[in-house]
Amino acid sequence: MGVAQAMTRRKIQLVGGGTYSVSLPKEWAESRGIEPGDEVGLHTHLDGVLVIEPQDGDGPDGVPEQVVLDVDDLDAPHVQRLLIAAYAAGVDRITLQADDGVSSAHRHAVGGATAELTGMTVVDESEAAITATVPVDPAEVSIGQSVRHFLFVATSMHRDGTAAVFGETSPESVLERTEQANRLHALVDRHFRRSLSKLDEVDALGITREELFRLWTASRELKRVAESAETLAETARRLDSPPEGPLTTDLREAARTARECVETATPAVVGGGKVAPVRDSIAAGERARGMVEDLDARLFDEGAGDPRLTRATEAIERTADSGTAIAEIGLRQVISRSDRPDADLDTIGRIESAEG
């Protein structure tokens, strides 16, 4: 392990041939076994960071290229969770082995994981082991496009989940897209986690670490929107009959307003900070939460509808919360750009609260 040190400032020297040089901290060099005459790697990144790596590659604790997992005593769901965890951690080659042989249930779990995870492929299979790889080149991945696609999937699931509550579509039309939503977030999550330890991951993606963090946070909230859509679909399954009367109009409007919060905030984060859509999104989230509060009061106090609809109102409120969380990312992005010529300076100081 390296020696943790507080940041120090060192003067840049000009040496022969017009080369700039700076001295390395002695304690750090000794902890890495670096001696005069050794070579180190220099990695320059898009966000302006320069990283020094010893020649042996003994950098930060990182992601192993491959792992071997013993699954003898594990059931199929646990095996599938292990594969998903290894994928999210950024491992490229995953081998499952069992002394008594890989069972058919284990093989089925592997098949489920490869269907759910972008790029995972089984490359070797025997009675005793199965090996899957993830040959995804980050240079061919667009995290921004993945989040845009995820926005479409999550909000369309939410729209159909709302329709299912009113008996206008089948709940299964929503639930069958859960795998697609999980796959989209897993891809973003994988590259984000790899970037924490692999020096060149972010550069290969063509974005800065700050941008990747914003997109990963947006993806995490979109996954919650998809989960809220599942709750709406499951609520529809439990209802004896679709809701009727004045309650239906308000419930539908609350769901639409919560989606508006998400649909307005996410492009602002993916495409660059502008304060107007961020402000509109936050206002829509506040309106949706106010509608939910009124609906809950009518369901509990007035008995205006099936009390099982409170699961739907909870899902709508969580959707508005996720949209607001994405909008707040966009707000921080706008503020961080406030010293740049293209920032939306004239409105940064006039962001209105819901009460305003």
BANU-760153 format. One record per residue: residue number from 1; x negated, y negated, z negated of N, C-alpha, C in turn. Coordinates in steps of 0.05 Angstrom, whole numbers, plus 32768, in hexadecimal, padded with zeros to 4 digits. Example, Ala and Ser with C-alpha at 12.3 -4.5 7.8 and 13.67 -1.06 7.14 Angstrom:
BEGIN
1  7EF8  8072  7F64  7F0A  805A  7F64  7EF8  8042  7F64
2  7EFF  802D  7F72  7EEF  8015  7F71  7EFE  7FFF  7F63
% end
This chain:
BEGIN
1  7FEF  8018  8000  8000  8000  8000  7FEF  7FE7  8000
2  7FF8  7FD2  800C  7FE9  7FB9  800D  7FEB  7FAA  7FF3
3  7FDB  7F95  7FF1  7FDB  7F84  7FDA  7FED  7F6C  7FE0
4  8002  7F69  7FCF  8014  7F52  7FD3  8007  7F39  7FC9
5  8008  7F24  7FD8  7FFC  7F0B  7FD1  800E  7EF3  7FD7
6  800B  7EDE  7FC8  8019  7EC6  7FCF  800D  7EBA  7FE8
7  801C  7EAA  7FF6  8012  7E9F  800F  7FFB  7E8B  8009
8  7FE7  7E8E  8019  7FD0  7E7B  8017  7FCD  7E6C  8031
9  7FC1  7E55  8030  7FBC  7E45  8049  7F9F  7E46  8050
10  7F99  7E4B  8069  7F7D  7E4D  8072  7F79  7E3C  808B
11  7F62  7E30  808C  7F5C  7E1E  80A2  7F54  7E2D  80BB
12  7F5E  7E25  80D2  7F57  7E30  80EC  7F3B  7E25  80F4
13  7F2A  7E38  80FC  7F0F  7E30  8105  7F0C  7E34  8123
14  7EFC  7E23  8130  7EF7  7E25  814C  7EDB  7E32  814F
15  7EDA  7E49  815C  7EC0  7E57  815F  7EB8  7E56  817D
16  7EA1  7E61  8183  7E96  7E60  819E  7EA9  7E6A  81B3
17  7EAA  7E5D  81CA  7EBB  7E65  81DF  7ED7  7E5A  81DD
18  7EDB  7E48  81CA  7EF6  7E3C  81C7  7F0A  7E4E  81B9
19  7F01  7E62  81AA  7F13  7E74  819C  7F1A  7E6A  8180
20  7F33  7E6B  8179  7F3B  7E64  815D  7F38  7E7D  814B
21  7F30  7E79  8133  7F2E  7E8F  8120  7F37  7E86  8104
22  7F3F  7E9A  80F4  7F47  7E95  80D9  7F3F  7EAE  80C9
23  7F36  7EAA  80B0  7F2D  7EC0  809F  7F44  7ECF  8093
24  7F40  7EE9  808F  7F54  7EFA  8083  7F50  7EFB  8065
25  7F65  7EFE  8055  7F62  7F01  8038  7F51  7F1A  8032
26  7F3D  7F17  8021  7F2B  7F2D  801B  7F3A  7F44  800E
27  7F4C  7F3E  7FFC  7F5B  7F53  7FEE  7F6C  7F64  8001
28  7F78  7F56  8014  7F89  7F65  8027  7F78  7F76  8039
29  7F61  7F6C  8043  7F50  7F7B  8054  7F45  7F94  8046
30  7F3D  7F90  802C  7F32  7FA7  801D  7F48  7FBC  8018
31  7F61  7FB3  8013  7F76  7FC6  800E  7F7D  7FD7  8027
32  7F76  7FCC  803E  7F7C  7FDA  8057  7F62  7FE8  8062
33  7F4D  7FE7  8053  7F34  7FF3  805C  7F27  7FE6  8074
34  7F2C  7FCC  8077  7F21  7FBD  808D  7F05  7FB3  8086
35  7EF2  7FB7  8098  7ED6  7FAE  8093  7ECD  7F9D  80AB
36  7EB8  7F8D  80A7  7EAE  7F7D  80BD  7EA8  7F8F  80D5
37  7EB0  7F86  80ED  7EAC  7F95  8105  7EC4  7FA6  810D
38  7ED7  7FAA  80FB  7EF0  7FB9  8102  7F02  7FA8  8113
39  7F14  7FB5  8121  7F27  7FA7  8132  7F43  7FA7  8125
40  7F52  7F93  8129  7F6E  7F92  8120  7F80  7F8B  8138
41  7F99  7F93  8137  7FAC  7F8B  814C  7FBA  7F71  8145
42  7FBE  7F61  8159  7FCD  7F48  8156  7FE7  7F49  8166
43  7FFD  7F45  8158  8017  7F46  8165  8024  7F2A  8163
44  8029  7F1E  817A  8037  7F05  817B  8055  7F0A  8181
45  8066  7EFC  8173  8083  7F01  8176  8092  7EE9  8180
46  80AA  7EEE  818A  80BA  7ED8  8196  80C0  7EC2  8183
47  80C2  7EC9  8169  80C9  7EB5  8155  80B1  7EA6  814A
48  809A  7EA9  8158  8082  7E9A  8150  8070  7EA7  813B
49  8078  7EBF  8132  8068  7ECC  811D  8051  7EDC  812A
50  803A  7EDA  811D  8022  7EEA  8125  801D  7EFF  8110
51  801D  7F18  8117  8019  7F2E  8104  7FFE  7F3B  8109
52  7FEF  7F40  80F4  7FD5  7F4E  80F5  7FD9  7F6A  80EB
53  7FD1  7F7E  80FB  7FD5  7F9A  80F4  7FBA  7FA8  80F6
54  7FB2  7FB7  80E1  7F99  7FC7  80E2  7F99  7FDA  80FA
55  7F82  7FE1  8102  7F80  7FF2  811B  7F8D  800D  8117
56  7F8E  8017  80FE  7F9A  8032  80FA  7FB9  8030  80FA
57  7FC4  8018  80FD  7FE1  8015  80FE  7FEE  8018  80E3
58  7FDF  8016  80CD  7FEA  8019  80B3  7FF7  7FFF  80AA
59  800C  7FF8  80B8  801A  7FDF  80B2  802F  7FE4  809C
60  8044  7FD4  809C  8059  7FD7  8088  8065  7FF3  8089
61  806F  7FFC  8072  807C  8016  8072  8092  8016  8086
62  8092  8028  8099  80A4  8026  80B0  80B4  803F  80B5
63  80BE  8041  80CD  80CF  8057  80D5  80BE  806D  80E1
64  80C1  8086  80D8  80B2  809C  80E5  80BC  80A1  8101
65  80AB  80A9  8112  80B3  80AF  812D  80C6  80C8  812E
66  80C1  80DB  811B  80D2  80F3  811B  80D5  80FC  80FE
67  80EB  810A  80F9  80F0  8116  80DF  80FA  8133  80E3
68  80F4  8144  80D0  80FE  815F  80D0  810F  8162  80B6
69  8129  816A  80BA  813B  816B  80A4  8145  8188  80A0
70  8143  8192  8087  814C  81AD  8080  816A  81AC  807A
71  817A  81BB  8089  8197  81B9  8085  81A3  81D3  807B
72  8192  81E5  806F  819C  81FF  8065  81B4  81FC  8053
73  81B3  81EA  8040  81C8  81E8  802C  81DC  81D2  8031
74  81DD  81C7  8049  81EE  81B0  804E  8206  81B8  805F
75  821D  81AC  8059  8234  81B1  8069  8234  819F  8082
76  8246  81A3  8094  8245  8195  80AE  8248  8177  80AB
77  825B  816D  809A  825D  814F  8098  8243  8143  808D
78  8235  8151  807B  821C  8146  8071  8206  8146  8086
79  8206  815A  8097  81F3  815B  80AD  81F8  8143  80C0
80  8211  813E  80C6  8218  8128  80D8  8210  810D  80CB
81  8214  810A  80B1  820B  80F1  80A4  81ED  80EE  80A5
82  81DE  8105  80A2  81C1  8103  80A3  81B8  80FA  80BF
83  81C4  8104  80D4  81BD  80FC  80EF  81C3  80DE  80F3
84  81DA  80D6  80EA  81E1  80BA  80ED  81CE  80A8  80DD
85  81C6  80B0  80C6  81B4  80A1  80B5  8198  809F  80C2
86  818F  80B6  80CD  8175  80B6  80DB  8175  80A4  80F3
87  818B  80A4  8102  818F  8093  811A  818E  8075  8111
88  819D  806F  80FC  819E  8053  80F3  8183  804A  80E8
89  8174  805C  80DC  8159  8055  80D2  8146  8050  80E8
90  814C  8059  8101  813A  8054  8117  8128  806B  811F
91  812D  8083  8115  811D  809A  811C  8122  80A2  8139
92  810D  80A9  8147  810F  80B0  8164  8114  80CE  8169
93  810B  80DF  8157  810D  80FC  815B  8115  8109  8141
94  812C  8117  8141  8137  8123  8129  813B  8141  812D
95  812E  8151  811C  8131  816E  811D  8140  8178  8105
96  8154  8188  8109  8162  8196  80F4  815A  81B3  80F4
97  8152  81BE  80DD  814A  81DA  80DD  8157  81E8  80C5
98  815B  8202  80C8  8166  8212  80B3  8159  822E  80B3
99  8150  8237  809C  8143  8251  809A  8156  8267  80A2
100  816F  8264  809C  8183  8279  80A3  8190  8274  80BE
101  8185  8261  80CD  8190  825B  80E7  81A4  8244  80E5
102  81A5  8234  80FA  81B7  821D  80FB  81D3  8228  8102
103  81E6  8222  80F1  8201  822D  80F3  8210  821E  810A
104  8227  822B  8112  8238  821F  8126  8244  8204  811C
105  8249  8203  8102  8254  81EA  80F6  823F  81D4  80F8
106  8226  81DB  80F3  8210  81C7  80F6  820E  81BE  8113
107  8210  81D0  8125  820E  81C9  8142  8225  81B6  814A
108  823D  81BC  813F  8254  81AB  8144  824F  818F  8139
109  8243  818E  8121  823C  8174  8115  8229  8164  8126
110  8215  8172  8131  8202  8164  8142  8210  815A  815B
111  8222  816A  8166  8231  8161  817E  8242  8148  8177
112  824E  8147  815F  825D  8130  8157  824C  8117  8155
113  8234  811B  814A  8222  8104  8146  8218  80F9  8161
114  8211  810B  8173  8207  8102  818D  821D  80F3  819D
115  8236  80FB  8199  824C  80ED  81A6  8250  80D1  819A
116  824A  80CE  8181  824F  80B5  8173  8238  80A2  8175
117  8220  80AB  817C  8208  809A  817B  81FD  8096  8197
118  81FA  807D  819F  81F0  8076  81BA  81D3  8080  81BD
119  81CE  808F  81D2  81B3  8097  81D9  81A9  80B1  81CC
120  81B7  80BB  81B8  81AE  80D4  81AB  81B4  80EC  81BD
121  81A0  80FD  81C2  81A2  8114  81D4  8194  812C  81C7
122  81A1  8143  81C9  8194  815C  81C0  8181  8165  81D6
123  8167  8168  81CE  8153  816F  81E2  8147  818B  81DE
124  814C  8197  81C6  8142  81B2  81C1  8155  81C0  81AD
125  815B  81D9  81B2  816E  81E7  81A1  8166  8204  81A0
126  8164  820F  8188  815E  822B  8184  8170  8235  816D
127  816C  824E  8166  817C  8259  8150  8175  824C  8136
128  815C  8244  8133  8153  8239  8119  8152  821B  8117
129  8154  820D  812E  8151  81F0  812D  815E  81E2  8145
130  8165  81C9  8141  816F  81B8  8156  8160  819D  8155
131  8157  8193  816C  8149  817A  816D  8158  8167  817F
132  815C  814F  8174  8169  813A  8183  8156  8122  8185
133  8157  8114  819B  8146  80FC  819E  8157  80E4  81A5
134  814C  80CC  81A1  8159  80B3  81A8  8146  80A3  81BA
135  8145  80AA  81D4  8132  809C  81E6  813D  8082  81F0
136  8146  8071  81DE  8151  8057  81E6  813B  8042  81E6
137  8136  8035  81FC  8122  8020  81FF  812F  8006  81F6
138  8125  7FF9  81E0  8131  7FE0  81D7  8130  7FCA  81ED
139  811D  7FCC  81FF  811C  7FB8  8215  8135  7FBA  8227
140  8143  7FD0  8227  815A  7FD4  8237  8174  7FCF  8228
141  8172  7FC7  820F  8189  7FC3  81FE  818F  7FA5  81FB
142  81A8  7F9D  81FE  81B0  7F81  81F8  81C1  7F81  81DF
143  81B6  7F78  81C9  81C6  7F78  81B0  81DD  7F64  81B3
144  81D8  7F4D  81C0  81ED  7F3A  81C3  8205  7F46  81D3
145  81FF  7F54  81E9  8214  7F60  81F9  8222  7F76  81E9
146  8214  7F84  81D8  8220  7F99  81C8  8234  7F8D  81B5
147  822D  7F76  81A9  823F  7F69  8196  8258  7F5E  81A5
148  8253  7F53  81BC  826A  7F49  81CC  827D  7F60  81D3
149  8272  7F77  81DA  8283  7F8F  81E0  8291  7F98  81C7
150  8283  7F97  81B1  828F  7FA0  8197  82A6  7F8D  818F
151  82A3  7F73  8195  82B9  7F61  818F  82D2  7F69  819E
152  82CF  7F70  81B8  82E6  7F78  81C8  82F2  7F92  81BD
153  82E1  7FA5  81B6  82EC  7FBF  81AC  82FA  7FBB  8191
154  82ED  7FAD  817E  82F9  7FAA  8164  8313  7F9A  8164
155  8314  7F85  8174  832D  7F74  8174  8343  7F82  8184
156  833C  7F91  8199  8351  7FA0  81A7  835C  7FB7  8195
157  834B  7FC3  8185  8354  7FD7  8172  8367  7FCA  815E
158  8360  7FB2  8155  8370  7FA4  8141  838B  7F9C  814E
159  838B  7F93  8166  83A4  7F8B  8174  83B6  7FA4  8177
160  83AB  7FBA  817F  83BB  7FD2  8182  83C3  7FDE  8167
161  83B2  7FDA  8152  83BA  7FE3  8137  83D2  7FD3  812D
162  83D3  7FB9  8133  83EA  7FA9  812C  8403  7FB2  813B
163  83FF  7FB8  8155  8416  7FC1  8165  8420  7FDC  815B
164  840E  7FED  8151  8417  8007  8146  8428  8004  812E
165  8423  7FF0  811D  8433  7FEB  8105  8450  7FE5  810D
166  8453  7FD7  8124  846E  7FD1  812E  847A  7FE6  8141
167  846D  7FFD  8142  8477  8013  8153  8474  800E  8170
168  8462  7FFC  8178  845F  7FF6  8195  844A  8006  81A3
169  8439  8014  8194  8425  8026  819F  841F  803B  818B
170  8410  804F  8193  8409  8065  8182  83F1  805E  8170
171  83F2  8065  8156  83DA  8061  8145  83C2  806F  8150
172  83C6  8086  815D  83AF  8095  8168  839F  8085  817D
173  83AD  8073  818B  839F  8063  819F  838A  8051  8192
174  838D  804C  8179  837A  803C  816A  8364  804E  815E
175  836D  8063  8151  835A  8074  8142  8347  8083  8154
176  834F  8088  816D  833D  8096  8180  8326  8084  8189
177  8327  806A  8183  8311  8058  818B  82FE  8053  8173
178  8303  8060  815D  82F1  805D  8146  82D4  8065  814D
179  82D2  807B  815B  82B7  8084  8163  82A8  8070  8174
180  82B6  8063  8186  82AA  804E  8197  82A0  8037  8186
181  82B0  802E  8172  82A8  8018  8161  8290  8020  8150
182  8290  8038  8146  8279  8041  8136  8260  8042  8147
183  8262  804B  8160  824B  804D  8171  823F  8032  8177
184  8250  801E  817B  8246  8003  8181  8237  7FF7  816A
185  8242  7FFA  8152  8234  7FEF  813A  821B  7FFF  8134
186  821B  8019  8138  8204  8029  8132  81EC  8021  8143
187  81F1  801A  815D  81DB  8011  816E  81CF  7FF7  8164
188  81DF  7FE3  815D  81D5  7FCA  8152  81C6  7FCF  8138
189  81D2  7FDF  8127  81C6  7FE5  810D  81AB  7FF3  8110
190  81A9  8005  8123  818F  8013  8127  8179  7FFF  812E
191  817E  7FEE  8142  8169  7FDC  814A  8162  7FC7  8135
192  8176  7FBF  8126  8171  7FAC  8110  815F  7FB9  80FB
193  8164  7FD1  80F3  8154  7FDE  80DF  8138  7FE5  80E9
194  8136  7FEC  8102  811B  7FF1  810E  810B  7FD7  810E
195  8118  7FC1  8111  810A  7FA7  8112  80FD  7FA0  80F8
196  8107  7FAC  80E2  80FD  7FA5  80C7  80E1  7FB0  80C3
197  80D9  7FC5  80D3  80BF  7FD1  80CF  80AF  7FD4  80E9
198  80BC  7FD5  8100  80AD  7FD8  8119  80A7  7FBC  8124
199  808E  7FB6  8128  8086  7F9B  812E  8090  7F91  8149
200  8093  7FA3  815C  8099  7F9A  8177  80B7  7F9E  817E
201  80C7  7FA7  816C  80E3  7FAD  8172  80F2  7F95  817B
202  80F0  7F7F  816C  80FF  7F67  8172  80F6  7F5B  818C
203  80DC  7F5A  8191  80D3  7F50  81AB  80DD  7F60  81C2
204  80DE  7F7B  81BF  80E8  7F8B  81D4  8106  7F85  81DA
205  8114  7F7E  81C5  8131  7F77  81C8  8134  7F5B  81D4
206  811F  7F4B  81D3  8120  7F31  81E0  812E  7F1C  81CF
207  812F  7F1F  81B5  813B  7F0C  81A3  812A  7F08  818A
208  8130  7EF4  817B  8121  7EEF  8162  812E  7EFF  814B
209  811F  7F02  8136  812A  7F10  811E  8142  7F02  8113
210  8142  7EE8  8113  8159  7ED9  8109  8172  7EDE  811A
211  816E  7EDF  8135  8185  7EE5  8147  818F  7F01  8142
212  817C  7F14  813F  8184  7F30  813B  8194  7F33  8121
213  818B  7F25  810C  8199  7F27  80F2  81B6  7F1C  80F5
214  81B9  7F05  8103  81D4  7EFA  8107  81E6  7F0E  8116
215  81DB  7F1A  812B  81EB  7F2D  813B  81F1  7F46  812C
216  81DE  7F4F  811C  81E4  7F67  810B  81F9  7F61  80F7
217  81F9  7F49  80EA  820D  7F42  80D7  8228  7F40  80E4
218  8229  7F35  80FC  8243  7F33  810B  824D  7F4F  8111
219  823B  7F61  8119  8243  7F7D  8120  824E  7F8B  8107
220  8241  7F86  80F0  824B  7F93  80D7  8267  7F8A  80D1
221  826D  7F70  80D5  8288  7F66  80D0  829C  7F70  80E5
222  8293  7F73  80FD  82A5  7F7F  8112  82AC  7F9C  810C
223  8299  7FAA  8100  829F  7FC6  80F7  82B6  7FC5  80E2
224  82B5  7FB1  80D0  82CA  7FAF  80BC  82E5  7FA8  80C9
225  82E4  7F98  80DF  82FD  7F92  80EE  8308  7FAC  80FA
226  82F6  7FBC  8105  82FF  7FD6  8110  830B  7FE7  80FB
227  82FF  7FE7  80E3  830A  7FF7  80CD  8325  7FEC  80C4
228  8329  7FD2  80C5  8343  7FC6  80BE  8358  7FCF  80D3
229  834F  7FD1  80EC  8361  7FDB  8101  836A  7FF8  80FB
230  8357  8008  80F2  835E  8023  80EA  8372  8024  80D4
231  836F  8012  80C0  8382  8010  80AA  839E  8009  80B4
232  839F  7FF7  80C7  83B9  7FF0  80D3  83C6  8008  80E0
233  83B6  8017  80EF  83C0  802F  80FD  83C9  8044  80E9
234  83BA  8048  80D3  83C1  805B  80BF  83DA  8052  80B0
235  83DE  8038  80AC  83F6  802E  80A0  840E  8034  80B1
236  840B  8031  80CC  8420  8037  80DE  8429  8054  80DC
237  8416  8066  80D8  841C  8082  80D5  842E  8087  80BC
238  842A  8077  80A7  8437  807C  808D  8453  8070  808B
239  8459  805D  809D  8472  804F  809B  8489  8061  80A5
240  84A0  8060  8098  84B7  8070  80A1  84C2  8064  80BA
241  84C1  8049  80BD  84CB  803C  80D5  84BC  8021  80D7
242  84BA  8016  80EF  84AD  7FFC  80F2  84BB  7FE6  80E2
243  84AC  7FD2  80D9  84B9  7FBC  80CA  84CB  7FAC  80DC
244  84E0  7FA0  80CF  84F3  7F91  80DE  84F8  7F76  80D0
245  8506  7F64  80DE  850E  7F4B  80D2  84F9  7F36  80D3
246  84FD  7F20  80C4  84EA  7F09  80C5  84CE  7F10  80BE
247  84CB  7F25  80AD  84B0  7F2D  80A5  849E  7F35  80BD
248  84AA  7F41  80D1  849A  7F4A  80E8  848C  7F34  80F6
249  849A  7F1E  80FA  848E  7F07  8108  8476  7EFC  80F9
250  8479  7EFA  80DF  8463  7EEF  80CF  844C  7F02  80CC
251  8452  7F1C  80CA  843C  7F30  80C9  842C  7F30  80E3
252  843A  7F2F  80F9  842D  7F2F  8113  841C  7F16  8116
253  8426  7EFF  810D  8418  7EE6  8110  83FF  7EE6  80FE
254  8401  7EF1  80E6  83EA  7EF3  80D4  83D4  7F04  80E1
255  83DB  7F1A  80ED  83C7  7F2B  80FA  83BA  7F1D  8112
256  83CB  7F0F  8122  83C0  7F00  8139  83AD  7EEA  8130
257  83B4  7EDC  811A  83A2  7EC7  8110  8388  7ED1  8105
258  8389  7EE8  80F8  8371  7EF5  80EE  835E  7EFD  8105
259  836A  7F08  811A  835A  7F0F  8132  834E  7EF5  813F
260  835E  7EE0  8140  8354  7EC7  814B  833B  7EBE  813C
261  833B  7EC1  8121  8324  7EBA  8111  830B  7EC9  811B
262  830E  7EE3  8120  82F7  7EF3  8129  82F0  7EEC  8146
263  8304  7EEA  8157  82FF  7EE5  8174  82F2  7ECA  8179
264  82F7  7EB7  8168  82EC  7E9C  816B  82CF  7E9B  8160
265  82CA  7EA8  8149  82B1  7EA6  813C  829B  7EB6  814A
266  82A1  7ECE  8154  828B  7EDF  815E  827D  7ED4  8177
267  828B  7ECA  818B  827C  7EBE  81A1  826B  7EA6  8199
268  8273  7E98  8184  8263  7E81  817B  8248  7E8B  8170
269  8249  7EA2  8163  8230  7EAD  8158  821F  7EB9  816E
270  822B  7EC8  8181  821C  7ED5  8196  8211  7EC1  81AA
271  8221  7EAE  81B1  821A  7E9C  81C7  820C  7E82  81BF
272  8209  7E7D  81A5  81FC  7E64  819C  820F  7E53  818C
273  8203  7E45  8179  8213  7E36  8165  8220  7E1D  8170
274  823B  7E1C  816F  824B  7E04  8173  825E  7E03  815C
275  8261  7DEC  8151  8270  7DEA  8138  828E  7DEC  813C
276  8299  7DE4  8153  82B6  7DE3  8157  82C3  7DFF  8154
277  82B9  7E14  8162  82C5  7E2E  815F  82C1  7E3A  8143
278  82AA  7E33  8137  82A5  7E3C  811B  82BB  7E30  8108
279  82BF  7E16  810C  82D3  7E09  80FB  82EF  7E15  8100
280  82F6  7E19  8119  8310  7E25  8120  8313  7E40  8114
281  82FE  7E50  8115  82FF  7E6B  810A  8304  7E6B  80EC
282  82F6  7E5A  80DE  82F9  7E58  80C0  8316  7E4F  80BA
283  8320  7E3C  80C9  833C  7E33  80C5  8350  7E4A  80CA
284  834B  7E5A  80DF  835D  7E70  80E5  835C  7E85  80CF
285  8345  7E8A  80C4  8342  7E9D  80AE  8352  7E94  8095
286  8351  7E7A  8090  8361  7E6F  8079  837F  7E72  807E
287  8387  7E6D  8097  83A4  7E6F  809D  83AD  7E8C  809A
288  839D  7E9F  80A3  83A4  7EBB  80A2  83A6  7EC4  8085
289  8394  7EBB  8074  8395  7EC3  8057  83AE  7EB7  804A
290  83B5  7E9E  8051  83CD  7E92  8046  83E6  7EA2  804E
291  83E7  7EAB  8068  83FD  7EBB  8071  83FF  7ED5  8062
292  83E8  7EE2  805D  83E8  7EFB  804F  83F2  7EF7  8032
293  83EA  7EE2  8026  83F3  7EDD  800B  8412  7EDA  800A
294  841D  7ECC  801D  843A  7EC9  801F  8447  7EE4  8024
295  843C  7EF4  8037  8448  7F0E  803D  8448  7F20  8025
296  8431  7F21  8016  8430  7F32  7FFE  8444  7F2A  7FEA
297  8448  7F10  7FE6  845C  7F06  7FD3  8478  7F10  7FDB
298  847E  7F10  7FF4  8498  7F18  7FFE  849C  7F37  7FFB
299  8486  7F46  8000  8487  7F63  7FFE  848A  7F6C  7FE1
300  847B  7F5F  7FCF  847B  7F67  7FB3  8493  7F5B  7FA3
301  8498  7F41  7FA6  84AB  7F33  7F96  84C7  7F33  7FA1
302  84C9  7F33  7FBB  84E4  7F31  7FC7  84ED  7F4B  7FD4
303  84DB  7F5F  7FD5  84E3  7F78  7FE1  84EC  7F76  7FFD
304  84DE  7F64  800D  84E6  7F5E  8028  84DF  7F74  803C
305  84D0  7F88  8034  84C7  7F9C  8047  84BB  7FB4  8038
306  84B2  7FC7  8047  84A6  7FDF  803C  848C  7FD7  802D
307  8489  7FDE  8014  8471  7FD6  8005  8457  7FE2  8010
308  845A  7FF7  8020  8443  8003  802D  8436  7FF0  8041
309  8444  7FDB  8049  8439  7FC7  805B  8423  7FB6  804E
310  8421  7FB8  8033  840B  7FA9  8026  83F0  7FB3  802F
311  83EE  7FCD  8038  83D5  7FD6  8043  83CF  7FC8  805D
312  83E3  7FC1  806D  83DF  7FB2  8085  83D7  7F95  807F
313  83E3  7F89  806B  83DB  7F6D  8064  83BF  7F6C  8059
314  83B7  7F81  804B  839B  7F82  8041  8388  7F84  8058
315  838F  7F94  806C  837D  7F97  8084  837B  7F7D  8093
316  8392  7F6E  8095  8391  7F54  80A2  8380  7F40  8093
317  8382  7F41  8079  8371  7F2E  8069  8354  7F35  806C
318  834D  7F4F  806C  8331  7F57  8070  8327  7F4E  808B
319  8338  7F4F  809F  8330  7F46  80BA  832A  7F28  80B9
320  833B  7F18  80AC  8335  7EFC  80AA  831B  7EF7  809B
321  8316  7F07  8086  82FD  7F04  8077  82E5  7F09  8088
322  82E7  7F1E  8099  82D1  7F24  80AB  82CC  7F0E  80BF
323  82E2  7F03  80CA  82DF  7EED  80DD  82D2  7ED5  80D0
324  82DA  7ED0  80B7  82CE  7EB9  80A9  82B1  7EBE  80A3
325  82A9  7ED7  809C  828D  7EDD  8097  827D  7ED8  80B1
326  8287  7EE0  80C8  8279  7EDB  80E1  8277  7EBD  80E6
327  828D  7EAE  80E1  828D  7E91  80E5  8278  7E83  80D4
328  8274  7E8D  80BB  8261  7E81  80A9  8244  7E86  80B4
329  8240  7E9D  80C1  8226  7EA1  80CE  8222  7E8B  80E4
330  8237  7E87  80F3  8235  7E72  8108  8231  7E57  80FC
331  823D  7E51  80E5  823A  7E37  80D8  821D  7E33  80D0
332  8210  7E48  80C4  81F4  7E46  80BD  81E3  7E42  80D6
333  81EB  7E4F  80EC  81DB  7E4C  8105  81DD  7E2F  810F
334  81F4  7E23  810D  81F7  7E07  8116  81E6  7DF5  8105
335  81E7  7DF9  80EB  81D8  7DE8  80D9  81BA  7DEB  80DD
336  81B1  7E04  80E3  8194  7E09  80E7  818A  7DFC  8101
337  819D  7DF6  8114  8196  7DEA  812D  819A  7DCC  812D
338  81A1  7DC1  8116  81A9  7DA5  8115  8193  7D91  811B
339  817A  7D9A  811B  8164  7D88  8122  815B  7D8B  813F
340  816C  7D99  8150  8165  7D9E  816C  8176  7D8C  817D
341  816C  7D84  8194  817B  7D72  81A6  8196  7D7D  81AF
342  8199  7D97  81B2  81B1  7DA2  81BC  81C5  7DAA  81A7
343  81BF  7DA4  818E  81D1  7DAB  8178  81EA  7D99  8178
344  8200  7DA3  816D  8219  7D95  816D  821A  7D81  8156
345  8208  7D6D  8156  8203  7D5C  813F  821B  7D4C  8137
346  822B  7D43  814A  8240  7D31  8144  8256  7D3D  8133
347  8257  7D58  8132  826D  7D65  8122  8263  7D76  810C
348  8248  7D79  8109  823E  7D8A  80F3  8248  7D80  80D8
349  8248  7D66  80D4  8250  7D5C  80BA  826D  7D59  80B6
350  827E  7D63  80CA  829B  7D5F  80C8  82AA  7D7A  80C9
351  829E  7D8F  80BE  82AB  7DA9  80BD  82C1  7DA8  80A7
352  82D9  7DAD  80B0  82EF  7DA9  809E  82F5  7DC3  808E
353  82FB  7DC1  8075  8304  7DD8  8065  8321  7DDE  806B
354  832A  7DF5  8063  8346  7DFC  8067  8358  7DE8  8059
355  8350  7DDE  8042  8360  7DCB  8033  8361  7DB0  8042
356  834C  7DAA  8052  834C  7D91  8060  835D  7D91  8078
% end
